[in-house]
Amino acid sequence: MRKRQWLLLGTLCLAAVRAFADPGIEEILREMVARDDEAKQLLLRLEYWQEIRTDQLDARGNLKKTDLIRMVVKPGEGLLLVPNSSSGTISVQKLSSQQLREARAAHQVSDLLAMRNLVPRYTITLEGEGVWNGQRAYLLRFEPKPDAPCRSRADRVINALQGMLWVRKKDCSILHVEANLTHPVPIAWIFASVDQLDVWYEATTVTPELGVLPASGTVEYRVSTWFGTNHAKQQVVMRNYRRGDLTAGVGSGP
């Protein structure tokens, strides 16, 4: 009788340890995708200020020209990262939620950079744990799968990215991303190639109610052709999140 009691106690202890143990990589990825979907839906219900700075650089990385856009994104609007078919890179467009739905229905754009669509493209491994801006995080390394789907030039470039993700332990929200190309990627047979694509993304905890939302991101790319080089850096800053009326409009920065 006593032996059975000890076995039962041992079983209960083991169950308790498993309940409090860290989740495996598959569970982390499922939760990460779910949090990313929720954040994208939440952004459509918020008002926030955004600045988009695009620096055109010469072949040595020196600044040639800067374009600066400041706007207030209203509830009901959205920012879409759209593949640029000519360069194989990404540009930012601001659309209303209705325009977003119409564009997707017409297959003009897609959520190419949504985690739901990105995760299947990579082999992702749990490297350990760390801290990002004071928050405990899982460290995930991702590398391209050789058989990832490729239907466009942008697909070809994204499929060649490798890097690290910092994912908050508390709820699997993405805190930080660093990525770069594994190799130059031809995008127009032998006539053009993307030689550089460096990605930096950082999120912030806005409030306990709103959770983790985008704070800033930088994409630097260099496309080489027979006729020269297109080298640019695009920086996006987002802040001053708040709930507002579901009306669309554009304004100036604070």
Accessible surface in RSA format (square Angstrom, percent):
REM  Atomic radii and reference values for relative SASA: ProtOr
REM  Chains: A
REM  Algorithm: Lee & Richards
REM  Probe-radius: 1.40
REM  Slices: 20
REM RES _ NUM      All-atoms   Total-Side   Main-Chain    Non-polar    All polar
REM                ABS   REL    ABS   REL    ABS   REL    ABS   REL    ABS   REL
RES MET A   1   171.54  88.8 129.72  85.9  41.81  99.5 112.09  95.3  59.45  78.8
RES ARG A   2   181.22  76.1 176.66  90.1   4.56  10.9  53.02  72.5 128.20  77.7
RES LYS A   3   156.39  76.3 149.24  91.6   7.14  17.0  95.81  86.2  60.58  64.5
RES ARG A   4   181.13  76.1 176.39  89.9   4.74  11.3  52.21  71.4 128.92  78.1
RES GLN A   5   103.35  57.8  96.95  70.9   6.39  15.2  33.91  72.2  69.43  52.7
RES TRP A   6   164.04  65.8 156.98  76.0   7.06  16.6 144.51  77.0  19.53  31.7
RES LEU A   7   113.02  62.9 108.62  77.7   4.40  11.1 111.18  78.1   1.84   5.0
RES LEU A   8   110.91  61.8 106.72  76.3   4.19  10.5 110.37  77.5   0.54   1.5
RES LEU A   9    89.51  49.9  88.28  63.2   1.23   3.1  89.22  62.7   0.29   0.8
RES GLY A  10    38.94  48.0   0.00   N/A  38.94  48.0  33.25  91.2   5.69  12.8
RES THR A  11    85.36  60.7  80.07  81.2   5.29  12.6  58.26  78.2  27.10  41.0
RES LEU A  12   104.54  58.2  99.38  71.1   5.16  13.0  99.76  70.1   4.78  12.9
RES CYS A  13    67.59  51.1  62.66  69.9   4.93  11.6  26.97  68.3  40.62  43.8
RES LEU A  14    90.46  50.4  86.96  62.2   3.50   8.8  89.89  63.1   0.57   1.5
RES ALA A  15    55.65  51.2  45.77  70.6   9.88  22.5  50.63  71.3   5.01  13.3
RES ALA A  16    48.57  44.7  41.68  64.3   6.89  15.7  48.11  67.8   0.46   1.2
RES VAL A  17    99.37  65.4  92.95  84.1   6.42  15.5  98.07  85.2   1.30   3.5
RES ARG A  18   167.63  70.4 151.05  77.0  16.58  39.5  51.70  70.7 115.93  70.3
RES ALA A  19    81.95  75.3  40.11  61.9  41.84  95.2  53.38  75.2  28.57  75.7
RES PHE A  20   178.30  89.2 149.27  92.5  29.04  75.6 153.85  93.3  24.45  70.0
RES ALA A  21    57.80  53.1  34.28  52.9  23.53  53.5  44.33  62.4  13.47  35.7
RES ASP A  22    79.87  55.9  54.98  54.7  24.90  58.9  18.05  42.5  61.82  61.7
RES PRO A  23    38.44  28.0  27.59  25.2  10.85  39.4  35.00  28.9   3.44  21.4
RES GLY A  24    46.17  56.9   0.00   N/A  46.17  56.9  37.33 102.4   8.84  19.8
RES ILE A  25    45.35  25.8  41.79  31.1   3.56   8.6  41.79  30.1   3.56   9.7
RES GLU A  26   111.85  64.2 111.36  84.2   0.50   1.2  48.78  94.4  63.07  51.5
RES GLU A  27    79.71  45.8  78.64  59.5   1.07   2.5  13.77  26.6  65.94  53.8
RES ILE A  28     0.27   0.2   0.00   0.0   0.27   0.6   0.27   0.2   0.00   0.0
RES LEU A  29    18.10  10.1  17.99  12.9   0.11   0.3  18.10  12.7   0.00   0.0
RES ARG A  30   152.58  64.1 141.91  72.3  10.67  25.4  73.55 100.5  79.03  47.9
RES GLU A  31    69.32  39.8  69.30  52.4   0.02   0.1  14.35  27.8  54.97  44.9
RES MET A  32     0.45   0.2   0.08   0.1   0.37   0.9   0.08   0.1   0.37   0.5
RES VAL A  33    18.18  12.0  18.18  16.5   0.00   0.0  18.18  15.8   0.00   0.0
RES ALA A  34    33.10  30.4  30.09  46.4   3.01   6.9  32.63  46.0   0.48   1.3
RES ARG A  35    56.79  23.8  52.18  26.6   4.61  11.0  18.62  25.4  38.17  23.1
RES ASP A  36    22.58  15.8  16.82  16.7   5.76  13.6   5.55  13.1  17.03  17.0
RES ASP A  37    39.39  27.6  36.70  36.5   2.69   6.4  25.86  60.9  13.54  13.5
RES GLU A  38    94.86  54.5  88.11  66.7   6.75  16.1  46.25  89.5  48.61  39.7
RES ALA A  39    24.30  22.3  20.73  32.0   3.57   8.1  23.80  33.5   0.50   1.3
RES LYS A  40    78.93  38.5  74.31  45.6   4.62  11.0  56.11  50.5  22.82  24.3
RES GLN A  41   107.71  60.2 106.91  78.1   0.80   1.9  32.63  69.4  75.08  56.9
RES LEU A  42    20.37  11.3  20.37  14.6   0.00   0.0  20.37  14.3   0.00   0.0
RES LEU A  43    28.07  15.6  27.88  19.9   0.19   0.5  27.88  19.6   0.19   0.5
RES LEU A  44    41.80  23.3  40.19  28.7   1.62   4.1  40.19  28.2   1.62   4.4
RES ARG A  45   121.05  50.8 116.68  59.5   4.37  10.4  53.61  73.3  67.44  40.9
RES LEU A  46     0.00   0.0   0.00   0.0   0.00   0.0   0.00   0.0   0.00   0.0
RES GLU A  47    21.37  12.3  21.37  16.2   0.00   0.0   1.54   3.0  19.84  16.2
RES TYR A  48     3.57   1.7   2.31   1.3   1.26   3.3   1.26   0.9   2.31   2.8
RES TRP A  49    13.54   5.4  12.62   6.1   0.92   2.2  12.62   6.7   0.92   1.5
RES GLN A  50     0.12   0.1   0.12   0.1   0.00   0.0   0.00   0.0   0.12   0.1
RES GLU A  51    33.15  19.0  32.97  24.9   0.18   0.4   1.01   2.0  32.13  26.2
RES ILE A  52     9.69   5.5   8.97   6.7   0.72   1.7   8.97   6.5   0.72   2.0
RES ARG A  53    87.78  36.9  87.72  44.7   0.06   0.1  10.90  14.9  76.88  46.6
RES THR A  54    26.16  18.6  25.93  26.3   0.24   0.6  18.00  24.2   8.16  12.3
RES ASP A  55    12.05   8.4  12.05  12.0   0.00   0.0   0.27   0.6  11.77  11.7
RES GLN A  56    51.89  29.0  51.89  37.9   0.00   0.0  15.93  33.9  35.96  27.3
RES LEU A  57    18.44  10.3  15.90  11.4   2.54   6.4  15.90  11.2   2.54   6.8
RES ASP A  58    43.38  30.4  40.37  40.2   3.01   7.1  22.68  53.4  20.70  20.6
RES ALA A  59    80.85  74.3  52.58  81.1  28.27  64.3  52.64  74.1  28.21  74.7
RES ARG A  60   217.06  91.1 180.37  91.9  36.69  87.4  59.51  81.3 157.55  95.5
RES GLY A  61    33.95  41.9   0.00   N/A  33.95  41.9  12.85  35.3  21.10  47.3
RES ASN A  62    84.24  58.1  79.43  76.8   4.80  11.6  23.61  56.8  60.62  58.6
RES LEU A  63   102.54  57.1  70.27  50.3  32.26  81.1  70.27  49.4  32.26  86.8
RES LYS A  64   137.06  66.9  98.33  60.3  38.72  92.2  54.55  49.1  82.50  87.9
RES LYS A  65   122.31  59.7 115.10  70.6   7.21  17.2  69.57  62.6  52.75  56.2
RES THR A  66    54.68  38.9  26.89  27.3  27.79  66.2  26.04  35.0  28.64  43.3
RES ASP A  67    65.04  45.6  60.86  60.6   4.19   9.9  24.15  56.8  40.90  40.8
RES LEU A  68    77.98  43.4  45.29  32.4  32.69  82.2  45.29  31.8  32.69  88.0
RES ILE A  69    90.84  51.7  87.75  65.4   3.08   7.4  90.79  65.4   0.04   0.1
RES ARG A  70   125.40  52.7 104.97  53.5  20.43  48.6  23.98  32.8 101.42  61.5
RES MET A  71    15.65   8.1  15.65  10.4   0.00   0.0  15.62  13.3   0.03   0.0
RES VAL A  72    23.97  15.8  23.97  21.7   0.00   0.0  23.97  20.8   0.00   0.0
RES VAL A  73     0.03   0.0   0.03   0.0   0.00   0.0   0.03   0.0   0.00   0.0
RES LYS A  74    56.05  27.3  56.02  34.4   0.03   0.1  20.40  18.4  35.65  38.0
RES PRO A  75     0.94   0.7   0.52   0.5   0.42   1.5   0.52   0.4   0.42   2.6
RES GLY A  76    17.30  21.3   0.00   N/A  17.30  21.3  15.38  42.2   1.91   4.3
RES GLU A  77     9.31   5.3   8.88   6.7   0.43   1.0   1.97   3.8   7.34   6.0
RES GLY A  78     5.76   7.1   0.00   N/A   5.76   7.1   5.76  15.8   0.00   0.0
RES LEU A  79    44.06  24.5  15.53  11.1  28.53  71.7  15.53  10.9  28.53  76.8
RES LEU A  80     7.97   4.4   7.66   5.5   0.31   0.8   7.97   5.6   0.00   0.0
RES LEU A  81    74.70  41.6  69.68  49.9   5.02  12.6  69.68  48.9   5.02  13.5
RES VAL A  82    15.25  10.0  15.13  13.7   0.12   0.3  15.25  13.3   0.00   0.0
RES PRO A  83    40.01  29.2  25.97  23.7  14.04  51.0  25.97  21.4  14.04  87.2
RES ASN A  84    54.40  37.5  48.72  47.1   5.68  13.7   7.95  19.1  46.45  44.9
RES SER A  85    84.04  71.0  78.00 104.1   6.04  13.9  46.76  99.6  37.27  52.2
RES SER A  86    83.41  70.5  62.83  83.8  20.58  47.4  49.98 106.4  33.43  46.8
RES SER A  87    10.96   9.3   9.86  13.2   1.10   2.5  10.49  22.3   0.47   0.7
RES GLY A  88     1.87   2.3   0.00   N/A   1.87   2.3   0.00   0.0   1.87   4.2
RES THR A  89     3.82   2.7   2.55   2.6   1.27   3.0   1.52   2.0   2.30   3.5
RES ILE A  90    34.79  19.8  21.96  16.4  12.83  30.9  21.96  15.8  12.83  34.8
RES SER A  91    39.00  33.0  38.61  51.5   0.40   0.9  29.61  63.0   9.40  13.2
RES VAL A  92    31.80  20.9   7.42   6.7  24.38  58.8   7.42   6.4  24.38  66.1
RES GLN A  93    78.63  44.0  74.13  54.2   4.50  10.7  23.71  50.5  54.92  41.7
RES LYS A  94    50.04  24.4  23.30  14.3  26.73  63.7  23.30  21.0  26.73  28.5
RES LEU A  95    31.00  17.3  28.90  20.7   2.10   5.3  31.00  21.8   0.00   0.0
RES SER A  96    30.77  26.0  27.97  37.3   2.80   6.4  23.38  49.8   7.39  10.4
RES SER A  97    27.57  23.3  26.86  35.9   0.71   1.6   8.35  17.8  19.22  26.9
RES GLN A  98    88.09  49.3  87.83  64.2   0.26   0.6  43.57  92.7  44.51  33.8
RES GLN A  99    89.11  49.8  86.70  63.4   2.41   5.7  23.50  50.0  65.61  49.8
RES LEU A 100     6.46   3.6   6.46   4.6   0.00   0.0   6.46   4.5   0.00   0.0
RES ARG A 101   138.07  58.0 131.50  67.0   6.56  15.6  69.65  95.2  68.42  41.5
RES GLU A 102    97.24  55.8  89.05  67.4   8.18  19.5  39.85  77.1  57.38  46.9
RES ALA A 103    10.88  10.0   8.76  13.5   2.12   4.8  10.38  14.6   0.50   1.3
RES ARG A 104    86.43  36.3  77.76  39.6   8.68  20.7  36.27  49.6  50.16  30.4
RES ALA A 105    81.28  74.7  50.47  77.9  30.81  70.1  63.30  89.1  17.98  47.6
RES ALA A 106    58.98  54.2  30.49  47.1  28.49  64.8  41.27  58.1  17.72  46.9
RES HIS A 107   165.57  90.5 135.97  94.5  29.60  75.7  93.66  96.5  71.91  83.7
RES GLN A 108   134.67  75.3 101.08  73.9  33.59  80.0  36.45  77.6  98.22  74.5
RES VAL A 109    21.24  14.0  10.33   9.4  10.90  26.3  16.44  14.3   4.80  13.0
RES SER A 110    54.30  45.9  50.72  67.7   3.58   8.3  41.31  88.0  12.99  18.2
RES ASP A 111    48.87  34.2  39.98  39.8   8.89  21.0  10.57  24.9  38.30  38.2
RES LEU A 112    15.15   8.4  13.57   9.7   1.57   4.0  14.74  10.4   0.41   1.1
RES LEU A 113    52.41  29.2  41.73  29.9  10.68  26.9  41.96  29.5  10.44  28.1
RES ALA A 114     7.12   6.5   5.93   9.2   1.18   2.7   5.93   8.4   1.18   3.1
RES MET A 115    25.91  13.4  25.90  17.1   0.01   0.0  22.79  19.4   3.12   4.1
RES ARG A 116   136.84  57.5 127.50  65.0   9.34  22.2  53.87  73.6  82.97  50.3
RES ASN A 117    63.90  44.1  55.74  53.9   8.16  19.7  12.17  29.3  51.73  50.0
RES LEU A 118    23.19  12.9  23.19  16.6   0.00   0.0  23.19  16.3   0.00   0.0
RES VAL A 119    26.02  17.1  23.68  21.4   2.34   5.6  24.61  21.4   1.41   3.8
RES PRO A 120    75.38  54.9  63.17  57.6  12.21  44.4  69.23  57.2   6.15  38.2
RES ARG A 121    12.62   5.3  12.61   6.4   0.01   0.0   0.66   0.9  11.96   7.2
RES TYR A 122    14.72   6.9   9.90   5.6   4.82  12.6   8.20   6.2   6.53   8.0
RES THR A 123    70.45  50.1  66.19  67.1   4.26  10.1  51.22  68.8  19.23  29.1
RES ILE A 124    21.53  12.3   4.63   3.5  16.90  40.7   4.63   3.3  16.90  45.9
RES THR A 125    62.16  44.2  59.49  60.3   2.67   6.4  57.58  77.3   4.58   6.9
RES LEU A 126    73.02  40.7  44.81  32.1  28.21  70.9  44.81  31.5  28.21  75.9
RES GLU A 127    91.10  52.3  54.42  41.2  36.68  87.3  12.86  24.9  78.24  63.9
RES GLY A 128    29.36  36.2   0.00   N/A  29.36  36.2  29.05  79.7   0.30   0.7
RES GLU A 129    70.00  40.2  41.19  31.2  28.80  68.6  23.42  45.3  46.57  38.0
RES GLY A 130    20.68  25.5   0.00   N/A  20.68  25.5  20.55  56.4   0.13   0.3
RES VAL A 131    88.13  58.0  62.51  56.6  25.62  61.7  62.51  54.3  25.62  69.5
RES TRP A 132    44.89  18.0  44.40  21.5   0.49   1.2  44.89  23.9   0.00   0.0
RES ASN A 133   103.41  71.3  64.53  62.4  38.87  93.6  31.60  76.1  71.80  69.4
RES GLY A 134    70.29  86.7   0.00   N/A  70.29  86.7  32.61  89.5  37.67  84.4
RES GLN A 135    43.92  24.6  40.09  29.3   3.83   9.1  25.47  54.2  18.46  14.0
RES ARG A 136   137.14  57.6 131.12  66.8   6.03  14.4  60.63  82.9  76.51  46.4
RES ALA A 137     0.00   0.0   0.00   0.0   0.00   0.0   0.00   0.0   0.00   0.0
RES TYR A 138     6.32   2.9   6.32   3.6   0.00   0.0   1.70   1.3   4.61   5.7
RES LEU A 139    35.14  19.6  35.14  25.1   0.00   0.0  35.14  24.7   0.00   0.0
RES LEU A 140     0.00   0.0   0.00   0.0   0.00   0.0   0.00   0.0   0.00   0.0
RES ARG A 141    97.59  41.0  97.21  49.6   0.39   0.9  16.61  22.7  80.99  49.1
RES PHE A 142    14.08   7.0  14.02   8.7   0.06   0.2  14.02   8.5   0.06   0.2
RES GLU A 143    84.79  48.7  84.79  64.2   0.00   0.0  17.21  33.3  67.58  55.2
RES PRO A 144    38.99  28.4  23.09  21.0  15.90  57.8  23.09  19.1  15.90  98.8
RES LYS A 145    74.46  36.3  69.66  42.7   4.80  11.4  28.86  26.0  45.60  48.6
RES PRO A 146   143.88 104.9  98.83  90.1  45.05 163.7 112.46  92.9  31.42 195.3
RES ASP A 147   118.23  82.8  89.70  89.3  28.53  67.5  45.90 108.0  72.32  72.1
RES ALA A 148    15.93  14.6   0.81   1.3  15.11  34.4   2.83   4.0  13.10  34.7
RES PRO A 149    59.12  43.1  47.76  43.5  11.36  41.3  59.07  48.8   0.04   0.3
RES CYS A 150    69.58  52.6  36.35  40.5  33.23  78.1  21.00  53.2  48.59  52.4
RES ARG A 151   198.49  83.3 158.53  80.8  39.95  95.1  76.39 104.4 122.10  74.0
RES SER A 152    51.94  43.9  39.68  53.0  12.26  28.2  45.88  97.7   6.06   8.5
RES ARG A 153    89.06  37.4  85.17  43.4   3.89   9.3  13.90  19.0  75.17  45.6
RES ALA A 154     1.55   1.4   0.72   1.1   0.83   1.9   0.81   1.1   0.74   2.0
RES ASP A 155     7.79   5.5   7.79   7.8   0.00   0.0   0.02   0.0   7.77   7.8
RES ARG A 156    95.12  39.9  90.83  46.3   4.29  10.2  28.49  38.9  66.63  40.4
RES VAL A 157     1.17   0.8   1.17   1.1   0.00   0.0   1.17   1.0   0.00   0.0
RES ILE A 158     5.74   3.3   5.74   4.3   0.00   0.0   5.74   4.1   0.00   0.0
RES ASN A 159    20.14  13.9  15.44  14.9   4.70  11.3  12.60  30.3   7.53   7.3
RES ALA A 160     4.29   3.9   2.88   4.4   1.41   3.2   4.29   6.0   0.00   0.0
RES LEU A 161    17.87  10.0  17.87  12.8   0.00   0.0  17.87  12.6   0.00   0.0
RES GLN A 162    61.38  34.3  61.38  44.9   0.00   0.0   7.69  16.4  53.70  40.7
RES GLY A 163    10.71  13.2   0.00   N/A  10.71  13.2   9.89  27.1   0.82   1.8
RES MET A 164    31.88  16.5  31.76  21.0   0.12   0.3  31.76  27.0   0.12   0.2
RES LEU A 165     5.66   3.1   5.66   4.0   0.00   0.0   5.66   4.0   0.00   0.0
RES TRP A 166    40.31  16.2  40.31  19.5   0.00   0.0  31.98  17.1   8.33  13.5
RES VAL A 167     0.00   0.0   0.00   0.0   0.00   0.0   0.00   0.0   0.00   0.0
RES ARG A 168    17.25   7.2  17.25   8.8   0.00   0.0   3.24   4.4  14.01   8.5
RES LYS A 169    59.18  28.9  42.11  25.8  17.07  40.6  21.54  19.4  37.63  40.1
RES LYS A 170   170.89  83.4 131.57  80.7  39.32  93.6  91.07  82.0  79.82  85.0
RES ASP A 171    44.11  30.9  34.31  34.2   9.79  23.2  29.43  69.3  14.67  14.6
RES CYS A 172     8.78   6.6   8.78   9.8   0.00   0.0   0.00   0.0   8.78   9.5
RES SER A 173    11.88  10.0  10.80  14.4   1.08   2.5   5.05  10.7   6.84   9.6
RES ILE A 174    20.99  11.9  14.14  10.5   6.85  16.5  14.14  10.2   6.85  18.6
RES LEU A 175     1.17   0.7   1.17   0.8   0.00   0.0   1.17   0.8   0.00   0.0
RES HIS A 176     0.00   0.0   0.00   0.0   0.00   0.0   0.00   0.0   0.00   0.0
RES VAL A 177    16.59  10.9  16.59  15.0   0.00   0.0  16.59  14.4   0.00   0.0
RES GLU A 178    63.99  36.7  63.57  48.1   0.42   1.0  14.17  27.4  49.82  40.7
RES ALA A 179     9.49   8.7   2.95   4.6   6.54  14.9   3.95   5.6   5.54  14.7
RES ASN A 180    59.13  40.8  59.13  57.1   0.00   0.0  14.30  34.4  44.83  43.3
RES LEU A 181    19.77  11.0   5.52   3.9  14.25  35.8   5.52   3.9  14.25  38.3
RES THR A 182    54.29  38.6  22.18  22.5  32.11  76.5  23.21  31.2  31.08  47.0
RES HIS A 183    99.26  54.2  92.77  64.5   6.49  16.6  70.84  73.0  28.42  33.1
RES PRO A 184    79.65  58.0  72.85  66.4   6.80  24.7  72.85  60.1   6.80  42.3
RES VAL A 185     2.77   1.8   2.77   2.5   0.00   0.0   2.77   2.4   0.00   0.0
RES PRO A 186    67.39  49.1  67.39  61.4   0.00   0.0  67.39  55.6   0.00   0.0
RES ILE A 187     2.69   1.5   0.55   0.4   2.14   5.2   0.55   0.4   2.14   5.8
RES ALA A 188    28.72  26.4  21.16  32.6   7.56  17.2  28.57  40.2   0.15   0.4
RES TRP A 189   184.12  73.9 164.39  79.6  19.74  46.3 148.30  79.1  35.82  58.1
RES ILE A 190   102.01  58.1  80.88  60.3  21.13  50.9  88.31  63.6  13.70  37.2
RES PHE A 191    89.24  44.6  87.12  54.0   2.12   5.5  87.59  53.1   1.65   4.7
RES ALA A 192    13.31  12.2   8.97  13.8   4.34   9.9  11.99  16.9   1.32   3.5
RES SER A 193    27.55  23.3  27.31  36.4   0.24   0.6  14.89  31.7  12.65  17.7
RES VAL A 194     0.00   0.0   0.00   0.0   0.00   0.0   0.00   0.0   0.00   0.0
RES ASP A 195    44.04  30.9  26.68  26.6  17.36  41.1   9.50  22.4  34.55  34.5
RES GLN A 196    32.89  18.4  29.99  21.9   2.89   6.9  16.04  34.1  16.85  12.8
RES LEU A 197    11.88   6.6  11.16   8.0   0.72   1.8  11.16   7.8   0.72   1.9
RES ASP A 198    57.14  40.0  55.35  55.1   1.79   4.2  25.21  59.3  31.94  31.9
RES VAL A 199    36.94  24.3  31.54  28.6   5.40  13.0  32.19  28.0   4.75  12.9
RES TRP A 200   104.42  41.9 103.50  50.1   0.92   2.2  94.15  50.2  10.27  16.7
RES TYR A 201    59.56  27.8  59.56  33.9   0.00   0.0  46.35  34.8  13.21  16.3
RES GLU A 202    42.80  24.6  42.80  32.4   0.00   0.0   2.67   5.2  40.13  32.8
RES ALA A 203     4.80   4.4   0.24   0.4   4.56  10.4   0.24   0.3   4.56  12.1
RES THR A 204    56.70  40.3  52.54  53.3   4.16   9.9  28.96  38.9  27.74  41.9
RES THR A 205    56.72  40.3  36.17  36.7  20.55  49.0  36.17  48.6  20.55  31.1
RES VAL A 206    43.52  28.6  16.28  14.7  27.25  65.7  21.24  18.5  22.28  60.4
RES THR A 207    55.17  39.2  52.01  52.7   3.15   7.5  54.31  72.9   0.86   1.3
RES PRO A 208   140.58 102.5 107.80  98.3  32.77 119.1 116.75  96.4  23.83 148.1
RES GLU A 209   131.20  75.3  94.94  71.8  36.26  86.3  49.73  96.2  81.47  66.5
RES LEU A 210    17.97  10.0   9.62   6.9   8.35  21.0   9.96   7.0   8.01  21.6
RES GLY A 211    17.75  21.9   0.00   N/A  17.75  21.9  17.75  48.7   0.00   0.0
RES VAL A 212    17.41  11.5   3.85   3.5  13.56  32.7   3.85   3.3  13.56  36.8
RES LEU A 213     1.58   0.9   0.44   0.3   1.15   2.9   1.58   1.1   0.00   0.0
RES PRO A 214    23.03  16.8  23.03  21.0   0.00   0.0  23.03  19.0   0.00   0.0
RES ALA A 215    21.94  20.2  19.99  30.9   1.95   4.4  19.99  28.2   1.95   5.2
RES SER A 216    35.83  30.3  31.89  42.6   3.94   9.1  24.69  52.6  11.14  15.6
RES GLY A 217    16.11  19.9   0.00   N/A  16.11  19.9  13.89  38.1   2.22   5.0
RES THR A 218    31.71  22.6  30.60  31.0   1.12   2.7  16.54  22.2  15.17  22.9
RES VAL A 219    43.32  28.5  43.29  39.2   0.02   0.1  43.29  37.6   0.02   0.1
RES GLU A 220    33.12  19.0  33.12  25.1   0.00   0.0   2.14   4.1  30.98  25.3
RES TYR A 221    30.15  14.1  30.15  17.2   0.00   0.0   7.87   5.9  22.28  27.5
RES ARG A 222    70.19  29.5  70.19  35.8   0.00   0.0   8.79  12.0  61.40  37.2
RES VAL A 223     6.38   4.2   6.37   5.8   0.00   0.0   6.37   5.5   0.00   0.0
RES SER A 224    31.79  26.9  29.48  39.3   2.31   5.3  22.29  47.5   9.50  13.3
RES THR A 225    55.57  39.5  36.83  37.3  18.75  44.7  34.24  46.0  21.33  32.2
RES TRP A 226   164.58  66.0 128.22  62.1  36.36  85.4 118.77  63.3  45.81  74.3
RES PHE A 227   190.65  95.4 151.48  93.8  39.17 101.9 159.71  96.8  30.94  88.5
RES GLY A 228    38.18  47.1   0.00   N/A  38.18  47.1  35.86  98.4   2.31   5.2
RES THR A 229    58.95  41.9  26.15  26.5  32.80  78.2   7.20   9.7  51.75  78.2
RES ASN A 230    62.16  42.9  56.54  54.6   5.62  13.5  26.88  64.7  35.28  34.1
RES HIS A 231     9.88   5.4   8.82   6.1   1.06   2.7   8.82   9.1   1.06   1.2
RES ALA A 232     0.33   0.3   0.33   0.5   0.00   0.0   0.33   0.5   0.00   0.0
RES LYS A 233    61.18  29.8  61.15  37.5   0.03   0.1   8.28   7.5  52.89  56.3
RES GLN A 234    35.39  19.8  33.99  24.8   1.41   3.4   5.95  12.7  29.45  22.3
RES GLN A 235    61.03  34.1  60.08  43.9   0.95   2.3   9.35  19.9  51.68  39.2
RES VAL A 236    26.75  17.6  26.37  23.9   0.38   0.9  26.37  22.9   0.38   1.0
RES VAL A 237    45.83  30.2  45.83  41.5   0.00   0.0  45.83  39.8   0.00   0.0
RES MET A 238    20.48  10.6  17.48  11.6   3.00   7.2   4.30   3.7  16.19  21.4
RES ARG A 239   108.50  45.6 105.99  54.0   2.51   6.0  46.00  62.9  62.50  37.9
RES ASN A 240    84.59  58.3  60.93  58.9  23.66  57.0  30.97  74.5  53.62  51.8
RES TYR A 241    23.39  10.9   3.12   1.8  20.27  52.8   3.12   2.3  20.27  25.0
RES ARG A 242   129.34  54.3 125.65  64.1   3.68   8.8  55.05  75.2  74.28  45.0
RES ARG A 243   113.87  47.8  98.98  50.5  14.90  35.5  63.19  86.4  50.68  30.7
RES GLY A 244    31.32  38.6   0.00   N/A  31.32  38.6  13.55  37.2  17.77  39.8
RES ASP A 245   114.33  80.1 102.47 102.0  11.86  28.0  23.15  54.5  91.18  90.9
RES LEU A 246   134.50  74.9 103.39  74.0  31.11  78.2 103.97  73.0  30.53  82.2
RES THR A 247    85.77  61.0  80.03  81.1   5.74  13.7  69.01  92.7  16.76  25.3
RES ALA A 248    68.55  63.0  34.66  53.5  33.89  77.1  34.82  49.0  33.73  89.4
RES GLY A 249    25.54  31.5   0.00   N/A  25.54  31.5  25.54  70.1   0.00   0.0
RES VAL A 250   111.38  73.3  75.62  68.5  35.76  86.2  75.88  65.9  35.50  96.3
RES GLY A 251    30.95  38.2   0.00   N/A  30.95  38.2  28.22  77.4   2.73   6.1
RES SER A 252    91.18  77.0  75.29 100.5  15.89  36.6  46.43  98.9  44.74  62.7
RES GLY A 253    21.09  26.0   0.00   N/A  21.09  26.0   2.91   8.0  18.18  40.7
RES PRO A 254   121.37  88.5  43.99  40.1  77.38 281.3  86.18  71.1  35.20 218.7
END  Absolute sums over single chains surface
CHAIN  1 A    14581.9      11954.9       2627.0       8267.0       6314.9
END  Absolute sums over all chains
TOTAL         14581.9      11954.9       2627.0       8267.0       6314.9
